[in-house]
Amino acid sequence: MLSDERTLAARLASFDDARLADTLVARGASPGAPWLGFFDAAAAMLEPASIDRALTRLPRETLRELRRGATPSPLADRLALVDESGAPFASVAERLAAAAAADPGAFEPDATAEAVAASQTDADAAAERAFTNLGAMADLVLAVSAIALSRTGTGSVSAIDRRRLVEAGAIVDADELDDLVTAAADAGLLRPDGRRWVVSDAGRQWLEASTAQRWVTLIAGLRDALPRALRTPGGGIRPPSAWPGAFPFDQAWPERAAALGRIAVRFGLLTPGGAEPEWTRAMHDDGQIDPAALIARMPAEIDRIYLQADLTAIAPGPLAPRLDLRLHRIARRESRAQASSYRFSAASIAAGMTEGETAESIREFLAGLSLTGIPQPLQYLIDSTAARHGLVRVTDDPGSSGTRVSSTDASVIDAVAIDQALRPLGLVRDAEALVTRVSRDAVYWALADARYPVIAVDTEGAAESMHRHPPLTSIEDDSPLVTYARLIAALRAGSETESEGAWLARELELAVRARATVVVVVRMPDASERTFTLEASGLGGGRLRGRDRGADIERTLPVASIVEVRPVKAGEQR
């Protein structure tokens, strides 16, 4: 054990910072671990509980290789479970033996069934299901573009946001949201920003893409997020029937595998029964994604809709993504299917105007899109909303370093001034306007949430498009090197990895702590060396205390004279 700790500590010390950080990530080390040197790190990594946690990260085949003593995969080396020759450390071998005794099946080959080809009917249904869920993903990304999703401590979406999205019709239920957020994060459409999910630049570009491009992006994200155990040597994906048993000791894996399976079903890679359409089977070897066969089975996209007098729009088929995206800016989708319906309201049109639309641009867009012209009630709604939009204006106030709220209608300013919902803003009169120390963006959204026809204007008086959570200009670097920078510095500063004295002191300390029986080589005053087999019992004042197993007496040896400490071998007890 002592020898293994020394070997591992020396290996860790020889790693460059990038590789060391990678190993710390793989082992799930805390960035705040109280390790004062590489010997501390090695001792912690060779503890039984730490090894057991590392074994949960090993796929079935790697477990079998380690158990057989065969050359392991790079993953075992990355987890620091083996020495330079590829052999598992003694404590790792002990935990493997214990695991094999407790669950022999975990070390057996995975007897997975061959992939089953989907029937033509099932393939058609898979394509339609993929199309429907692409629309659901677009709804989600659009919703997050307007209001970021709050994350709980576990990373899941908060209950309040789940309910809001269900009520808004962006999702059907909470299970759908979990799958969509996972797929969006894997594809890079959403990214974590502290305690919230926000839309990335890639997510905004994805909204502008064609259906085929949208699908390829999501499937590439799913493929690349799969653990290496689920990938083929050529970069392809193993049949999904092999997924559930891939990590025998990871108790969380079955749930993760089930989630991956649900996402695969949602986006047309699998049928609910586990069969694979032709476009999935084509990914087995090299992982290349060809959407042609899928797109051929999807409903044909349309570029025309019916506008109705009840302020609704009916798309008799799947609307082209770029048209659907713009229609979303000025109308709310009421149903999501091959034939979708949208509803116009003063709030939805005002929201579009906030994003930069005008009455003229809306009429021009709808006239080119509609098969039935623009009904008079919708014309009136557009004109009346445009007339009111911008009635309240918010701008930075140079005089107070705060915000100024103004309007051409004095009665509106009076209403804002006495609105109890706006009292937290601390608005005060300044001639015919109101001023506050609160930032312009906060004032804008408070007025918008209170249903006032508000716009934000710059210092030149021009209207600005507003986003509740604007894209961040910088992304916090959460790379392993940054995350573990302090710990790595502490390890390097606290370890004298080439000092025999440092290793000796540590080995004596561990021997005493474990009351281990060790062989101690002592240099005598005449320069000769004597060997003692001691059960170490104490260390202090520069002396090692222990019972001499050969003479059956207590001995006290000066640490300065000890030149070697090693575990007891067979025949050295006496």
LUMBABA-720469 format. One record per residue (C-alpha): residue number from 0; residue in one letter; x, y, z. Coordinates in Angstrom, 2 decimals, decimal comma. Layout:
N
REC   seq   type        xx        yy        zz
REC   NUM      a         X         Y         Z
...
//
This chain:
574
REC   seq   type        xx        yy        zz
REC     0      m      0,00      0,00      0,00
REC     1      l      2,76      2,41      0,96
REC     2      s      4,65      1,55     -2,21
REC     3      d      1,51      2,09     -4,31
REC     4      e      0,91      5,49     -2,75
REC     5      r      4,46      6,52     -3,48
REC     6      t      4,23      5,23     -7,06
REC     7      l      0,93      7,02     -7,68
REC     8      a      2,14     10,23     -6,03
REC     9      a      5,21     10,25     -8,25
REC    10      r      3,04      9,66    -11,33
REC    11      l      0,70     12,49    -10,42
REC    12      a      3,65     14,80     -9,84
REC    13      s      5,03     13,93    -13,29
REC    14      f      1,81     14,96    -15,06
REC    15      d      1,63     18,38    -16,65
REC    16      d     -1,14     20,66    -15,38
REC    17      a     -3,59     19,77    -18,16
REC    18      r     -3,32     16,03    -17,61
REC    19      l     -3,41     16,40    -13,85
REC    20      a     -6,57     18,52    -14,08
REC    21      d     -8,13     15,91    -16,37
REC    22      t     -7,43     13,16    -13,84
REC    23      l     -8,89     15,26    -11,02
REC    24      v    -12,05     15,78    -13,08
REC    25      a    -12,30     12,09    -13,89
REC    26      r    -11,97     11,13    -10,23
REC    27      g    -14,52     13,75     -9,18
REC    28      a    -12,06     15,45     -6,85
REC    29      s    -13,28     18,53     -5,02
REC    30      p    -11,45     21,71     -6,08
REC    31      g    -11,31     22,53     -2,37
REC    32      a     -9,78     19,20     -1,30
REC    33      p     -7,45     19,71      1,72
REC    34      w     -4,51     17,97      0,07
REC    35      l     -1,12     19,44      0,95
REC    36      g      0,89     17,43     -1,56
REC    37      f      0,81     14,60     -4,06
REC    38      f      1,18     12,00     -1,33
REC    39      d     -2,10     13,26      0,18
REC    40      a     -3,75     13,07     -3,23
REC    41      a     -2,45      9,55     -3,86
REC    42      a     -3,55      8,35     -0,42
REC    43      a     -7,05      9,75     -1,00
REC    44      m     -7,33      8,20     -4,46
REC    45      l     -6,32      4,77     -3,14
REC    46      e     -8,87      4,74     -0,35
REC    47      p    -11,50      1,99     -0,87
REC    48      a    -14,42      4,43     -1,07
REC    49      s    -12,61      6,55     -3,66
REC    50      i    -11,73      3,49     -5,73
REC    51      d    -15,34      2,28     -5,59
REC    52      r    -16,51      5,64     -6,90
REC    53      a    -13,98      5,42     -9,72
REC    54      l    -15,19      1,92    -10,65
REC    55      t    -18,67      3,34    -11,28
REC    56      r    -17,14      5,36    -14,13
REC    57      l    -15,72      2,26    -15,85
REC    58      p    -17,68      0,53    -18,61
REC    59      r    -18,15     -3,23    -18,56
REC    60      e    -15,31     -4,03    -20,98
REC    61      t    -12,76     -1,98    -19,03
REC    62      l    -13,80     -3,69    -15,80
REC    63      r    -13,22     -7,06    -17,43
REC    64      e     -9,79     -5,99    -18,73
REC    65      l     -8,69     -4,76    -15,31
REC    66      r     -9,96     -7,93    -13,63
REC    67      r     -8,03    -10,11    -16,09
REC    68      g     -4,91     -7,95    -15,77
REC    69      a     -5,02     -7,23    -19,49
REC    70      t     -3,83     -3,96    -20,98
REC    71      p     -6,62     -1,56    -19,95
REC    72      s     -8,19      1,24    -21,89
REC    73      p     -6,93      4,82    -21,51
REC    74      l     -9,86      5,46    -19,18
REC    75      a     -8,33      3,38    -16,37
REC    76      d     -5,08      5,32    -16,77
REC    77      r     -6,96      8,62    -16,80
REC    78      l     -8,64      7,60    -13,54
REC    79      a     -5,22      6,83    -12,01
REC    80      l     -6,21      3,24    -11,23
REC    81      v     -3,12      1,66    -12,82
REC    82      d      0,63      2,13    -12,70
REC    83      e      2,86      2,95    -15,66
REC    84      s      2,86     -0,69    -16,81
REC    85      g     -0,94     -0,73    -16,91
REC    86      a     -1,30     -3,02    -13,90
REC    87      p     -3,92     -2,06    -11,32
REC    88      f     -2,64     -0,94     -7,94
REC    89      a     -2,99     -3,51     -5,16
REC    90      s     -5,87     -1,66     -3,49
REC    91      v     -7,63     -1,36     -6,85
REC    92      a     -7,23     -5,11     -7,42
REC    93      e     -8,70     -5,75     -3,97
REC    94      r    -11,77     -3,63     -4,70
REC    95      l    -12,18     -5,30     -8,10
REC    96      a    -12,12     -8,70     -6,41
REC    97      a    -14,69     -7,55     -3,86
REC    98      a    -16,89     -6,14     -6,63
REC    99      a    -16,63     -9,36     -8,63
REC   100      a    -17,63    -11,39     -5,59
REC   101      a    -20,63     -9,15     -4,95
REC   102      d    -21,77     -8,94     -8,59
REC   103      p    -20,13    -11,50    -10,91
REC   104      g    -22,42    -10,50    -13,76
REC   105      a    -20,82     -7,06    -13,98
REC   106      f    -17,67     -8,73    -15,33
REC   107      e    -19,43    -10,89    -17,92
REC   108      p    -19,64     -9,90    -21,61
REC   109      d    -22,69     -7,81    -22,39
REC   110      a    -25,08    -10,11    -24,22
REC   111      t    -26,97     -7,43    -26,14
REC   112      a    -29,38     -8,19    -28,92
REC   113      e    -28,68     -7,25    -32,51
REC   114      a    -30,27     -4,06    -33,79
REC   115      v    -33,78     -4,55    -35,17
REC   116      a    -34,67     -2,72    -38,37
REC   117      a    -37,82     -0,59    -38,17
REC   118      s    -40,69     -1,34    -40,52
REC   119      q    -41,68      1,22    -43,12
REC   120      t    -44,69      2,20    -41,05
REC   121      d    -42,60      2,62    -37,91
REC   122      a    -39,98      4,61    -39,84
REC   123      d    -42,70      6,97    -41,09
REC   124      a    -43,95      7,41    -37,53
REC   125      a    -40,39      8,05    -36,30
REC   126      a    -39,92     10,78    -38,92
REC   127      e    -43,20     12,43    -37,95
REC   128      r    -42,28     12,23    -34,28
REC   129      a    -38,90     13,83    -35,02
REC   130      f    -40,61     16,65    -36,88
REC   131      t    -43,02     17,30    -34,01
REC   132      n    -40,21     17,39    -31,45
REC   133      l    -38,11     19,69    -33,62
REC   134      g    -41,02     22,11    -33,39
REC   135      a    -41,17     21,61    -29,62
REC   136      m    -37,45     22,34    -29,38
REC   137      a    -37,90     25,52    -31,40
REC   138      d    -40,68     26,59    -29,02
REC   139      l    -38,43     25,96    -26,05
REC   140      v    -35,45     27,86    -27,47
REC   141      l    -37,72     30,78    -28,36
REC   142      a    -39,18     30,79    -24,86
REC   143      v    -35,73     30,78    -23,27
REC   144      s    -34,69     33,60    -25,62
REC   145      a    -37,37     35,74    -23,98
REC   146      i    -36,96     34,59    -20,37
REC   147      a    -34,06     32,47    -19,14
REC   148      l    -34,87     29,28    -17,25
REC   149      s    -33,96     29,11    -13,58
REC   150      r    -31,88     26,10    -12,54
REC   151      t    -32,07     24,35     -9,21
REC   152      g    -29,01     23,14     -7,33
REC   153      t    -29,22     19,81     -9,19
REC   154      g    -29,23     21,55    -12,57
REC   155      s    -32,89     20,83    -13,36
REC   156      v    -35,39     23,53    -14,33
REC   157      s    -37,24     25,15    -11,43
REC   158      a    -40,86     24,19    -10,76
REC   159      i    -42,03     27,76    -11,42
REC   160      d    -40,51     27,79    -14,92
REC   161      r    -41,86     24,30    -15,65
REC   162      r    -45,36     25,51    -14,86
REC   163      r    -44,88     28,71    -16,86
REC   164      l    -43,76     26,82    -19,97
REC   165      v    -46,64     24,33    -19,73
REC   166      e    -49,18     27,15    -19,34
REC   167      a    -47,63     29,00    -22,29
REC   168      g    -47,96     25,89    -24,46
REC   169      a    -44,22     25,67    -25,13
REC   170      i    -44,10     22,15    -23,68
REC   171      v    -46,61     19,42    -22,94
REC   172      d    -45,34     18,21    -19,57
REC   173      a    -42,32     18,24    -17,25
REC   174      d    -40,85     15,01    -18,66
REC   175      e    -40,77     16,53    -22,13
REC   176      l    -38,99     19,60    -20,75
REC   177      d    -36,24     17,51    -19,12
REC   178      d    -35,56     15,66    -22,37
REC   179      l    -35,60     18,81    -24,48
REC   180      v    -33,28     20,73    -22,14
REC   181      t    -30,84     17,79    -22,07
REC   182      a    -30,84     17,54    -25,86
REC   183      a    -30,50     21,31    -26,24
REC   184      a    -27,56     21,44    -23,82
REC   185      d    -25,82     18,51    -25,55
REC   186      a    -26,22     20,26    -28,90
REC   187      g    -25,00     23,58    -27,52
REC   188      l    -28,31     25,40    -28,07
REC   189      l    -28,61     26,22    -24,37
REC   190      r    -25,79     26,81    -21,94
REC   191      p    -25,66     27,22    -18,18
REC   192      d    -25,08     30,73    -16,88
REC   193      g    -24,83     30,53    -13,13
REC   194      r    -28,24     29,42    -11,84
REC   195      r    -30,06     29,70    -15,15
REC   196      w    -30,20     28,29    -18,68
REC   197      v    -29,71     30,82    -21,50
REC   198      v    -29,72     30,55    -25,28
REC   199      s    -26,28     30,40    -26,87
REC   200      d    -25,21     31,99    -30,16
REC   201      a    -25,46     28,50    -31,68
REC   202      g    -29,05     28,31    -30,42
REC   203      r    -30,01     31,54    -32,17
REC   204      q    -28,39     30,31    -35,38
REC   205      w    -30,22     26,99    -35,02
REC   206      l    -33,57     28,79    -35,02
REC   207      e    -32,74     30,24    -38,44
REC   208      a    -31,72     26,85    -39,90
REC   209      s    -33,71     24,49    -42,09
REC   210      t    -35,46     21,43    -40,69
REC   211      a    -32,71     19,12    -41,95
REC   212      q    -29,98     21,29    -40,41
REC   213      r    -31,86     21,48    -37,12
REC   214      w    -32,13     17,69    -36,94
REC   215      v    -28,47     17,11    -37,83
REC   216      t    -27,35     19,56    -35,13
REC   217      l    -29,41     17,86    -32,43
REC   218      i    -28,38     14,33    -33,42
REC   219      a    -24,71     15,35    -33,60
REC   220      g    -25,04     16,73    -30,07
REC   221      l    -26,60     13,49    -28,83
REC   222      r    -23,92     11,40    -30,56
REC   223      d    -21,03     13,47    -29,19
REC   224      a    -22,47     13,45    -25,66
REC   225      l    -22,54      9,65    -25,52
REC   226      p    -19,86      8,09    -23,30
REC   227      r    -17,02      6,37    -25,16
REC   228      a    -18,45      3,02    -24,05
REC   229      l    -21,43      3,64    -26,33
REC   230      r    -19,29      4,58    -29,33
REC   231      t    -17,60      2,30    -31,86
REC   232      p    -13,87      2,50    -32,64
REC   233      g    -14,75      4,33    -35,85
REC   234      g    -16,73      7,02    -34,05
REC   235      g    -20,15      5,51    -34,65
REC   236      i    -22,77      4,60    -32,06
REC   237      r    -23,38      1,16    -30,64
REC   238      p    -26,91     -0,25    -30,95
REC   239      p    -29,09      1,31    -28,26
REC   240      s    -29,86     -2,15    -26,91
REC   241      a    -26,29     -2,10    -25,52
REC   242      w    -26,79      1,14    -23,60
REC   243      p    -28,58      0,03    -20,38
REC   244      g    -25,84     -2,39    -19,22
REC   245      a    -22,83     -0,32    -20,24
REC   246      f    -21,86      0,82    -16,69
REC   247      p    -22,68     -2,00    -14,25
REC   248      f    -21,65     -0,21    -11,04
REC   249      d    -23,09      3,23    -11,76
REC   250      q    -26,43      3,37     -9,95
REC   251      a    -27,38      6,56    -11,81
REC   252      w    -26,65      5,07    -15,22
REC   253      p    -29,96      3,23    -15,80
REC   254      e    -31,84      6,51    -15,41
REC   255      r    -29,36      8,29    -17,70
REC   256      a    -29,59      5,49    -20,27
REC   257      a    -33,38      5,67    -20,14
REC   258      a    -33,24      9,43    -20,74
REC   259      l    -30,92      8,92    -23,72
REC   260      g    -33,35      6,34    -25,07
REC   261      r    -36,30      8,71    -24,70
REC   262      i    -34,43     11,48    -26,50
REC   263      a    -33,48      9,03    -29,27
REC   264      v    -37,17      8,14    -29,65
REC   265      r    -38,25     11,79    -29,63
REC   266      f    -35,92     12,72    -32,47
REC   267      g    -36,50      9,68    -34,64
REC   268      l    -33,41      7,58    -33,95
REC   269      l    -35,50      4,80    -32,43
REC   270      t    -39,06      3,58    -32,41
REC   271      p    -40,79      3,19    -29,03
REC   272      g    -40,16     -0,55    -29,37
REC   273      g    -36,41     -0,07    -29,84
REC   274      a    -36,24     -0,69    -33,58
REC   275      e    -33,93      1,44    -35,71
REC   276      p    -34,84      3,28    -38,92
REC   277      e    -32,33      3,19    -41,76
REC   278      w    -30,80      6,58    -40,88
REC   279      t    -29,92      5,28    -37,40
REC   280      r    -28,37      2,04    -38,65
REC   281      a    -26,18      4,10    -40,99
REC   282      m    -24,58      5,73    -37,91
REC   283      h    -23,28      2,47    -36,40
REC   284      d    -19,92      2,39    -38,15
REC   285      d    -18,59      5,94    -38,35
REC   286      g    -21,31      8,10    -36,81
REC   287      q    -21,94     10,06    -40,01
REC   288      i    -25,38     11,69    -40,03
REC   289      d    -27,31     11,70    -43,30
REC   290      p    -30,76     13,29    -42,97
REC   291      a    -31,91     12,54    -46,53
REC   292      a    -33,90      9,38    -45,71
REC   293      l    -35,52     11,05    -42,70
REC   294      i    -36,42     14,27    -44,51
REC   295      a    -37,98     12,27    -47,35
REC   296      r    -40,46     10,83    -44,85
REC   297      m    -41,27     14,12    -43,15
REC   298      p    -44,31     16,16    -44,11
REC   299      a    -43,63     18,67    -46,88
REC   300      e    -43,13     22,20    -45,61
REC   301      i    -45,42     25,01    -46,74
REC   302      d    -44,98     28,76    -47,11
REC   303      r    -48,60     29,93    -46,97
REC   304      i    -51,21     30,24    -44,20
REC   305      y    -54,86     31,19    -43,79
REC   306      l    -55,60     34,37    -41,79
REC   307      q    -59,05     34,41    -40,22
REC   308      a    -61,32     37,12    -38,89
REC   309      d    -61,17     35,73    -35,33
REC   310      l    -57,51     36,85    -35,16
REC   311      t    -56,14     33,35    -35,73
REC   312      a    -53,86     31,94    -38,41
REC   313      i    -54,06     28,37    -39,67
REC   314      a    -51,04     26,68    -41,24
REC   315      p    -52,47     23,66    -43,16
REC   316      g    -49,07     21,96    -42,97
REC   317      p    -45,67     22,39    -41,34
REC   318      l    -44,58     25,95    -41,90
REC   319      a    -41,01     26,54    -43,10
REC   320      p    -38,80     27,28    -40,06
REC   321      r    -37,81     30,81    -41,11
REC   322      l    -41,47     31,76    -41,62
REC   323      d    -42,58     30,04    -38,43
REC   324      l    -39,87     31,88    -36,51
REC   325      r    -41,02     35,29    -37,68
REC   326      l    -44,69     34,46    -37,15
REC   327      h    -43,79     33,49    -33,59
REC   328      r    -42,61     37,06    -33,01
REC   329      i    -46,09     38,52    -33,55
REC   330      a    -48,47     35,65    -32,67
REC   331      r    -48,75     32,90    -30,09
REC   332      r    -48,93     29,29    -31,24
REC   333      e    -52,08     27,62    -29,93
REC   334      s    -51,57     24,11    -31,28
REC   335      r    -48,49     22,21    -32,36
REC   336      a    -48,98     19,58    -35,06
REC   337      q    -48,64     19,21    -38,81
REC   338      a    -51,47     21,74    -39,06
REC   339      s    -50,78     24,48    -36,51
REC   340      s    -52,81     27,44    -35,33
REC   341      y    -51,60     30,82    -34,09
REC   342      r    -53,43     33,65    -32,34
REC   343      f    -52,76     37,38    -32,66
REC   344      s    -53,28     39,72    -29,73
REC   345      a    -52,30     43,23    -28,79
REC   346      a    -49,66     41,78    -26,47
REC   347      s    -48,15     39,50    -29,13
REC   348      i    -48,00     42,25    -31,75
REC   349      a    -46,55     44,70    -29,22
REC   350      a    -43,90     42,11    -28,37
REC   351      g    -43,00     41,90    -32,06
REC   352      m    -42,75     45,67    -32,25
REC   353      t    -40,45     45,62    -29,24
REC   354      e    -38,22     43,26    -31,26
REC   355      g    -38,11     45,75    -34,13
REC   356      e    -41,28     45,09    -36,15
REC   357      t    -43,46     47,98    -37,36
REC   358      a    -47,05     48,10    -38,51
REC   359      e    -45,83     48,32    -42,10
REC   360      s    -43,38     45,40    -41,80
REC   361      i    -46,04     43,20    -40,16
REC   362      r    -48,59     43,96    -42,89
REC   363      e    -46,03     43,30    -45,61
REC   364      f    -45,03     39,98    -44,05
REC   365      l    -48,59     38,76    -43,54
REC   366      a    -49,72     39,88    -47,02
REC   367      g    -46,99     37,74    -48,58
REC   368      l    -47,77     34,80    -46,34
REC   369      s    -51,58     34,73    -46,35
REC   370      l    -53,74     32,92    -48,87
REC   371      t    -56,76     34,94    -47,71
REC   372      g    -55,39     38,45    -47,39
REC   373      i    -55,40     40,32    -44,08
REC   374      p    -58,87     40,36    -42,41
REC   375      q    -60,15     43,75    -41,27
REC   376      p    -60,14     42,87    -37,53
REC   377      l    -56,45     41,99    -37,78
REC   378      q    -55,72     45,19    -39,73
REC   379      y    -57,38     47,17    -36,96
REC   380      l    -55,47     45,31    -34,22
REC   381      i    -52,14     46,03    -35,94
REC   382      d    -52,93     49,71    -36,41
REC   383      s    -54,30     50,26    -32,90
REC   384      t    -51,35     48,46    -31,29
REC   385      a    -48,90     50,49    -33,38
REC   386      a    -50,67     53,73    -32,35
REC   387      r    -50,27     52,89    -28,68
REC   388      h    -46,85     51,26    -28,89
REC   389      g    -44,22     53,59    -27,63
REC   390      l    -46,67     55,76    -25,72
REC   391      v    -44,39     55,30    -22,71
REC   392      r    -40,69     55,85    -23,31
REC   393      v    -37,81     54,96    -21,00
REC   394      t    -34,30     56,30    -21,45
REC   395      d    -31,15     56,85    -19,44
REC   396      d    -31,29     60,09    -17,47
REC   397      p    -27,88     61,83    -17,61
REC   398      g    -28,85     64,20    -14,83
REC   399      s    -29,45     61,50    -12,21
REC   400      s    -27,48     58,55    -13,61
REC   401      g    -30,80     56,73    -13,47
REC   402      t    -33,78     56,33    -15,79
REC   403      r    -36,36     58,78    -17,14
REC   404      v    -39,94     57,74    -17,97
REC   405      s    -41,88     60,05    -20,30
REC   406      s    -45,02     60,09    -22,45
REC   407      t    -46,96     62,39    -24,74
REC   408      d    -50,08     61,51    -22,74
REC   409      a    -49,98     63,09    -19,28
REC   410      s    -52,71     60,75    -18,02
REC   411      v    -50,46     57,75    -18,68
REC   412      i    -47,68     59,31    -16,59
REC   413      d    -50,23     59,93    -13,84
REC   414      a    -51,29     56,27    -13,98
REC   415      v    -47,69     55,06    -13,80
REC   416      a    -46,95     57,36    -10,86
REC   417      i    -49,74     55,86     -8,72
REC   418      d    -49,46     52,24     -9,89
REC   419      q    -48,88     50,20     -6,73
REC   420      a    -47,14     47,42     -8,70
REC   421      l    -44,45     49,91     -9,71
REC   422      r    -43,74     51,33     -6,24
REC   423      p    -40,47     49,35     -5,86
REC   424      l    -39,03     51,43     -8,73
REC   425      g    -39,10     54,57     -6,57
REC   426      l    -40,43     56,79     -9,37
REC   427      v    -40,57     60,51     -8,54
REC   428      r    -41,89     63,50    -10,48
REC   429      d    -39,53     65,58    -12,57
REC   430      a    -41,59     68,19    -14,46
REC   431      e    -43,80     66,20    -16,87
REC   432      a    -41,82     62,97    -16,53
REC   433      l    -40,79     60,48    -13,86
REC   434      v    -37,24     59,62    -12,80
REC   435      t    -35,74     56,77    -10,78
REC   436      r    -32,32     55,49     -9,79
REC   437      v    -33,21     52,00    -11,09
REC   438      s    -31,57     50,92    -14,35
REC   439      r    -33,34     51,50    -17,66
REC   440      d    -33,69     47,78    -18,44
REC   441      a    -35,28     47,01    -15,07
REC   442      v    -37,73     49,91    -15,45
REC   443      y    -38,57     48,82    -19,00
REC   444      w    -39,47     45,26    -18,01
REC   445      a    -41,41     46,37    -14,96
REC   446      l    -43,56     48,60    -17,18
REC   447      a    -43,89     45,90    -19,85
REC   448      d    -44,98     43,33    -17,26
REC   449      a    -47,56     45,85    -16,02
REC   450      r    -48,93     46,00    -19,61
REC   451      y    -47,91     49,57    -20,41
REC   452      p    -47,11     50,29    -24,11
REC   453      v    -43,44     50,97    -23,40
REC   454      i    -40,36     51,26    -25,57
REC   455      a    -36,73     51,85    -24,68
REC   456      v    -34,92     54,63    -26,52
REC   457      d    -31,26     55,49    -26,73
REC   458      t    -29,70     58,90    -26,12
REC   459      e    -30,48     59,90    -29,73
REC   460      g    -34,16     59,11    -29,27
REC   461      a    -34,15     56,00    -31,47
REC   462      a    -36,11     52,92    -30,31
REC   463      e    -34,06     49,91    -29,19
REC   464      s    -35,03     46,24    -29,28
REC   465      m    -35,05     44,77    -25,80
REC   466      h    -34,38     41,24    -24,58
REC   467      r    -35,19     40,24    -21,04
REC   468      h    -31,89     38,38    -20,77
REC   469      p    -29,52     39,81    -23,38
REC   470      p    -26,70     37,56    -24,66
REC   471      l    -23,64     37,73    -22,46
REC   472      t    -20,52     39,07    -24,12
REC   473      s    -18,23     36,80    -22,14
REC   474      i    -18,45     33,26    -20,86
REC   475      e    -16,84     32,29    -17,59
REC   476      d    -14,02     29,86    -18,18
REC   477      d    -14,97     26,65    -16,39
REC   478      s    -12,26     24,47    -17,94
REC   479      p    -10,62     21,91    -15,62
REC   480      l     -7,37     23,90    -15,61
REC   481      v     -9,19     26,93    -14,21
REC   482      t    -11,39     24,92    -11,85
REC   483      y     -8,45     23,09    -10,28
REC   484      a     -5,82     25,83    -10,55
REC   485      r     -5,63     26,41     -6,78
REC   486      l     -5,54     22,74     -5,91
REC   487      i     -2,83     22,00     -8,48
REC   488      a     -0,74     24,90     -7,17
REC   489      a     -1,13     23,60     -3,62
REC   490      l     -0,11     20,09     -4,65
REC   491      r      3,01     21,32     -6,44
REC   492      a      3,96     23,72     -3,67
REC   493      g      3,46     21,21     -0,88
REC   494      s      5,24     18,17     -2,31
REC   495      e      8,92     17,47     -2,54
REC   496      t      8,44     14,55     -4,87
REC   497      e     12,16     13,94     -5,41
REC   498      s     13,12     14,14     -1,73
REC   499      e     13,71     10,74     -0,11
REC   500      g     13,32     12,39      3,27
REC   501      a      9,84     13,65      2,38
REC   502      w      8,68     10,20      1,24
REC   503      l     10,21      8,54      4,29
REC   504      a      8,45     10,87      6,70
REC   505      r      5,14     10,30      4,96
REC   506      e      5,53      6,52      4,89
REC   507      l      6,36      6,46      8,61
REC   508      e      3,32      8,63      9,35
REC   509      l      1,01      6,32      7,39
REC   510      a      2,51      3,22      9,00
REC   511      v      1,86      4,60     12,47
REC   512      r     -1,65      5,71     11,56
REC   513      a     -2,48      2,20     10,32
REC   514      r     -0,39      0,49     13,04
REC   515      a      1,11     -1,40     10,15
REC   516      t      3,95     -3,90     10,38
REC   517      v      6,84     -2,61      8,27
REC   518      v     10,49     -3,33      7,60
REC   519      v     12,72     -0,48      8,80
REC   520      v     16,36     -0,21      7,69
REC   521      v     18,52      1,81     10,12
REC   522      r     22,04      3,11      9,51
REC   523      m     24,19      2,51     12,61
REC   524      p     26,96      4,84     13,88
REC   525      d     29,61      2,62     12,27
REC   526      a     27,85      3,09      8,85
REC   527      s     26,53     -0,48      8,88
REC   528      e     22,81     -1,10      8,39
REC   529      r     20,40     -3,15     10,49
REC   530      t     16,91     -4,26      9,57
REC   531      f     14,01     -4,39     12,03
REC   532      t     10,48     -5,65     11,54
REC   533      l      8,30     -3,31     13,60
REC   534      e      4,64     -2,85     14,31
REC   535      a      4,70      0,95     14,20
REC   536      s      2,89      2,51     17,15
REC   537      g      4,09      6,09     17,51
REC   538      l      6,02      8,92     15,90
REC   539      g      7,23     12,05     17,69
REC   540      g     10,26     13,94     18,86
REC   541      g     12,19     12,69     15,88
REC   542      r     11,77      9,04     16,92
REC   543      l      9,76      6,05     15,67
REC   544      r      8,32      3,70     18,28
REC   545      g      7,13      0,16     17,68
REC   546      r      7,25     -3,47     18,76
REC   547      d     10,09     -5,49     17,27
REC   548      r      8,42     -8,63     15,93
REC   549      g     11,70    -10,53     15,95
REC   550      a     12,81     -9,77     19,53
REC   551      d      9,28     -9,11     20,90
REC   552      i     10,37     -5,91     22,59
REC   553      e      9,54     -2,22     22,23
REC   554      r     12,09     -0,25     20,23
REC   555      t     12,61      3,46     19,69
REC   556      l     14,54      4,36     16,54
REC   557      p     15,83      7,83     15,56
REC   558      v     14,09      8,95     12,37
REC   559      a     17,30     10,62     11,17
REC   560      s     18,98      7,19     11,06
REC   561      i     16,19      5,44      9,12
REC   562      v     17,13      5,01      5,47
REC   563      e     14,29      2,83      4,20
REC   564      v     10,74      1,78      5,05
REC   565      r      8,91     -0,91      3,11
REC   566      p      5,98     -3,31      3,56
REC   567      v      6,71     -6,70      5,07
REC   568      k      7,37     -9,46      2,57
REC   569      a      6,95    -13,17      3,14
REC   570      g      9,65    -14,51      5,48
REC   571      e     10,47    -11,12      7,02
REC   572      q      8,25    -11,46     10,08
REC   573      r     11,06    -12,88     12,23
//
